[in-house]
Amino acid sequence: MKIKNLKKGMLLGVFVLASTVVLAQETKMVGGAEMYPTKNIVENAVNSKDHTTLVAAVKAADLVETLQSDGPFTVFAPTNKAFDALPEGTVEMLLKPENKEKLQAVLTYHVIAGKMDAKALMDAVKNGMGKAMLKTVNGEELTVMQKGKKLWIMDAKGNKAKVTIADVYQSNGVIHVINTVLLP
């Protein structure tokens, strides 16, 4: 009888622990839509009014299937305003079918293999004495820095993006919304 009660107690403990993890990864509002930690990156991103350009680019680059896979991925997701700040005609040029490889290079420069929430990024910066170098899916590096309590990402060209919304958890990773498009 004691073993049976012990098993029930262990199962209850596992359930409580699992529930706590899910609650810790609460939904966040991004672009006027709730982002659910039970949905994947694409399923959530398509609902954000602030990421319509990014979603269109992901579709044009044939990266939807990749970002719906198990991952995990860390995505630095530029807003529509970030894309609008690029030189005139840049987005239109990148969305053309003949520029698919360039578009893929830009988009995969915003993706890190693995799941790095803000705490993990800040720890990496601390361990790197003020900055952390992250290898992107396209093979190039991004530099992560911290100013006050905010994370900043710098690309190879010296452009800096501020993380405006951190820790938007997904079933296959985490998104950090940024205010600048990063360029390899």
Secondary structure, 3 states (H helix, E strand, C coil): CHHHHHHHHHHHHHHHHHHHHHHHCCCEEECCEEECCCCCHHHHHCCCHHHHHHHHHHHHCCCHHHHHCCCCEEEEEECHHHHHCCCCCHHHHHHCHHHHHHHHHHHHCCEEECCCCHHHHHHHHHHCCCEEEEECCCCCEEEEEEECCEEEEECCCCCEEEEEEEEEEECCEEEEEECCCCCC
